[in-house]
């Protein structure tokens, strides 16, 4: 299957095998849904948006 922007398009089409599903912590749909919830909370002022350097440091820590 063709990759677009680093995303395997078979993951989007819903044709996941058990092997591919085991590698993901959540589905593409669940990830998008969570992101939209966070954007909504940021717009409502309930959570503070992170700066790029804070996000980068968190991602760096998770990788280690």
Secondary structure, 3 states (H helix, E strand, C coil): CCEECCEEHHHHHCCCCHHHHHHCCCCHHHHHHHHHHHHHHHHHCCCCCCCHHHHHHHHHHHHC
